């Protein structure tokens, strides 16, 4: 922002200064040239007082006075009779002979003036004076140099003011952006510093209020998750002890081992959800999708086979490794397989793919699908629409691992989990 602000102010200053300086430079050039023409006209008019054209040049040659110009005298017919210049009167001189009024012109580095010569009350000739306009050119260059220096000083001042203004405006916004970034990273204790600019301070106060509300909300949710997990762990542990006691007493019940396995699974799920709720960061978390899918196949081949539905797992060799917690990936796939068993039909296919720094796991079946709006299945249900909170929870877990969970509309549904590849 600071750079754009400086460039914008500098561009406006440069355009404004050039818009004024160029016409002014042209006006100065014309002014100095006109001043030189005026001086030449005055000199020519003064010289006419010393020139007598009342006699014939053959009887009395015309004498020209000393002057800082090349002088020439022309008769009314246009012939040059004295001095140096064109033999025949040029257009400027002919105009003076016709009108009897002085005239001047400039061009090609020269200035020319012509004034009438009178004998009695009639025009008896014309005096042409010519000299270089070097003086006017020198004065013009000096004026242009001063004008250029003034323009550069104005532009430099504008750029300096733009830098100061840009720093004053950009610094509070940069601090505000840093505070917003820290807030997005979970630092709810961040507070925006005052800037002295009412509009920016208003945004800072809104950000502070948001931070306070988020802090209170997250604290309540974490406390609830912790309390709920504690309340669930105690009866689950008691249930496990009871089941293991029955197993030790030799109770012949084939359901005991699966029941203990499900209790273990439920305890692991509670631990995973609690870790995610507490935003517990596991540095360098890695999930070998080959091992994950092997465990998934062991858990779900039997339940799906009892419904007459095969489970097909395809993992490339070598198996991709995701930059995510294995417990979280296990939980997401558990939800997807459970959803496929409950609401799908036919064979269930799990395919692992890898491309461009990402890894994906596609879970597909041959059921009727998720409708025309698959995003609706990721919304937490408040009434019995068949999906409950399973898929919504799975998407939240995927987002917690910087991944995403999407679904394809239409029949033969495919739900895809995409995670960053490790390394």
N, C-alpha and C positions, 0 to 999 in steps of 0.2 A: 504493500500500500504506500509506504513512504516513497519508494522509487517512482511509482505511478503519479503520485501527487507532485513531486518535484518536476517530473517531465511535463505534466499538464500545465503547471504554472509557468515553467520556463518557455514552453511552446507559445502560450498566450502572450507572454511578455515579448518574445522575439517577433511574433506576427504583428503585435501592436506597434512596437518600435519601428519595424521595417515599413509598416503601413503609413507611419508619419514621416519617417526619415527620407524615404525615396521621393515623395512629392516635394518635400522641403529642399532636398538636394537639387532637384530639377528647377525649383523656383529660384534658388540661389544662383544657379548657372545662368538662367535667363536674366536675373537682376543685374549681375555683374556685366553681362554682355550688353544689356541695354544702357547701363551706366557708361560703358566704354563708347557706345555709339553716340550717347549724348555729349560726351567730351569731344569726340571727333566732330560732331555737328557744330559745337560751339567754336572749335578751332577753325573750321571751314568758314563759318559766318564771320569770324574776326578777320580772316584772310581776305574776304571779299572787299573790305574797306580799303585795302591797299592795291586793288586790281582795277585798272581803268580799261573798259572795253568800248569807250565812246569813239575812239579813233580807229583807223584801219591798221591792222597788224603790219601791213607792208610799209606804212609810213612811220608807225611807232610800235615796235615789238612790245608785246605784253610782258611785263615783268612780274614774276611770282615771288611772294615773300618767303622767308625761311619758315619752315614748319616741320613738326614731327610727323609728317605724313607725305605721301606722294600726291602731288597736286597736278591737275590738268584742267585747262579751260576749253570749253566747247562753244562754238557759235550756234545760233538758233537752227541752222541747217544740220547740225550734228557733227561738223568737222572739228577735230582737235586743232587748236591754233597755238597752244602753249602747254608746256609741262610734259609729263610722261604718263602714258596710259593708252588705252585702246584708241586707234586712229579714228574710228567712228563711235559716236556716242552710244554707250550701252543702254539697255532698257531703263535703268534707274535714272540716267541723265535725261533721256528723252521724256520721261514722265515729268521731271522737274521743268524742262523747257516748255512742256505743254501747259502744266498747271501753275507754274510760278511758285510752287510751295516746296520747301526742303523735303528730302527723303533720305532714308538710310537703309542699309541691309548688311547682313553678316553671313558668313559661310566659308568653308574651306580654310579656317584659321585666319581669315581676314575680316576687317570691318570697313565699310564703304559709306560715305555720306556725300550727298550732292545738294548744293544750294544755288539759287538763281543769282545772276548778275544783272543789275539794272543799269540802263542808260536813260536818264530822265525818269519816265514813269513806265517804261516798257522793259520786258525781259530781253536783254541783249546777249545773253549767253548763260552758261552754267559752270560752276566750279565743282570738280570731282576730287574728293580727298580719300585716300586709302592708306591703311596701315595694318600691321599685324595685331591680332587680339591676344597676344601673349600675356599682356598685363591682366586682362580679364580672366584668362585661363589660370594664371598663377593665383589670383585672388580666389577663384572658384575652388582650386585644389586645396588651398589653406582652409577655406570654409568647410569643404567636405571632410577634411581631416579632423577638424574640431567637432563636426557633427558625428563622425564615426566614433570618436572617443566618447562623446556624450552618450551615444547609443549603447556602446559597450559597457559604460558605467551603469546605465539604467538596467541593462540585461543582467549584469553581474549582481547588482543589488537585488533584482527580482529573484535570481537563482538563490542568493544567500537567504533572502526572506522565505523562499519556498523550502529550503533545507530546514530552517528553524521551525517553520510552521509544520512541515511534514513530521519532524521529530516530535513536536509537541502533540500533534494529533495521533501519530502512529504509536508512540510509546504506550499511552493508556490502552489502546486497542490491543497491542501485543501482550500487555500484562493481562488484559481481560481474556484474551484467547488462551494464554497459558493457564489461567485459573479455570476456564471451561474445560481444558484438556485434563487437568488434574481431577476435576469433578467427574469427567467421563471415565477416568481410571479408578474411581472409587474413593478419592480423597474428599470426603464430605466436610472436612474441617476447613477447606480452603475458603478464603474471603477475598473479594475484589478490593484493591486499594483505590482510594479516591483520586480523581484526576483533575478536579476543578472544572471539568466540562459537564454541564448538567445532563446532556443526553447520554453520554457514556456512563456517568455515575448512576443514572436511572437503570441502565442495563445491568450495571454491577450490583445494584441493590436487588434487582429481580433474580440475578444469579445466586446471590447470597441466600435469598428466601428459598429458592429451589434446592440449594445445598442442604439447608436446615430441614426442609420437608423430606428430602430423600434420605437424609441421615436418620430421621425419626422413623420413617417407613422401613428402611432396611434393618434398623435395630429391632423393631417389633417383629418383622418377619423372621429374622435370625433367632430371636428369642423363642418365637413360636415353634420354629423348626427344631430347635434344640430341646425344648420342653416336650414336643410331640414325640421326638425320637426317644427321649429318655422314658416317656410313659409307654412307648411301644416295646422298647428293649426289655423292660422288666418282665412283662407277661410272656414275651417270646422266649426269654431265657428260662422262665419257669416251665413253659411248655416243653422246651427242649429237655430240661432235666427230667420232666415226667416221662417223656417218650423214651429217653435213655434208660430210666429206671425200669420201665416196662420191658425194655429189651434185655436188661440184665437179669430181670426176674424170670426170663425164659418164656415170656408170653409169645405164643406162636401166632403172630399176625403179620402177614406179608406186607401190610400197609405201613409197618413201622419204619422201615428203611426209607421209603419214598417220603414219608412224613417228616423224618429228621432232615432229609435233603432239602425239602421245601422250606423248613424253618431256617436252615443255613442260608438258603437263597434269599429269603425274606430279610434276614439280618444283614446280609451283604447289600441288598437294595437299600435298606434304611441307612447304612453307613455311607453308601455312594451319594444318596440324596442329601444327607446331612453335610457331606463335604462340599457338594456343589452349593448348597444354601449358604454355607459359611464362606464361600468363595475361596476355598483352600487351594492355593496355587502349588502344583507339583512341578518343580523345575525339570525340564528335559523329559517330560512324560512321553512314553512311547508305547504303542500298541501294535504287536505283531499280528497282522490280520490273518495270517495262516493259522497261528495258535488260537486266535479268537474264534475263527470259523470252525476249527476242529472241535472246540468246546461247545459251540452252538449246535453243531451236528450231533454230538453225543447227547445233548439235552433234548433235542426236538425230533430226532429221527423216530424214537419210540412213540411219543404222543401223536405225531402225524400219521405214522404207520397204522395205529389203532383205528384211525378214521379212514384208512385206505388211501392215504395221500402221500406220495413219495416226496422226499426232500433231496434236492440236487444242489450241491455246493461246488462252485468253480472258483479256484484261486490260482492266479498265475505263479510261475516259478521263476525267480524267487518271489516269495510272498511280499507284498508291499508292507511298509511300516508307517503307521499314522502317528502324527505328533499330537497325541491325545491320551488321556487316561484310559487304561484298559478297562477299569471298572465301569467307566462311563460308557465306553463303546459296547461293553457287554450288556449294560442296562438298556441302551437304545435298541440293540438288535433283539433283546428279549421282548421288548414292547412290539417291534415290527413282526416278529415271528408269532407272537400271541395274537396280534391283530389279524395276521394272515390265516391263522387256524380258526379264529372265531368268525370272521366275516368273509373269508375267501373261499375258494373251491379249487379242486384239482391239485396238480403238483405245485410245490413251492420251490422256487429257484432263487438261490443266493449267488450273486456274481460279484467278484472283486475286480476293479479296474484301476489303472493308474495312468496319469497324464499331466505333464506341465506343473509338477510340484504339488499335485493334489492326488488323493486317492478316494475312490468311491466304492460304496457297497450298495448294490441294487437288490431289493427283495421284491420278487414278483410272484403272482399266483394266477390262476385261471378263473377268478371270480368275476362278479358283475362290475367291479370297480368302485370308485369313490364318487361317482356322479360327475356332472359337468364342471363343478367347482370344487376341485380337490382341496383347496385351501380351507374350506369349511371344516374338514375333518381335523385340522390342527387347532381349531378353536375349542376352548374348554366348554364342555357341554353342561348345561344346567338342567336339561331334561333328557329323557332317554332317547337319544338319536343313534345309539348303538356303539359309539366310540368312546364315550366318557372322557377321561383326561389323559389316556395313555399316549396318544400321538402328540397332544399338546405338551406333555411332559417330555417326550422324546425330543421334540424340536427345541425345547428350552435347554435340555442337556447338550444338544448339538451346538447351539449358540454359545453355551458356556465354554465349549472347546474350540471356539472360533471356526466352527463349521456350519453347515446348513443341512436342512432336511426338506426335501421336496417330493411331490407326488405327481404322477401323470394321469390326466383325466381319461375317462372312457373305460371300456372293459379291459380285462387282463391287466390289472393295476400294477404299477411299479412305484415303489417308494425308495428314494435314493438318499443315502447318507454320504455327504462329501466332507472330507477332512483334509487338513494340510498334511503333506508327506513329511516324514521326519528327515531332517538333514537338508 
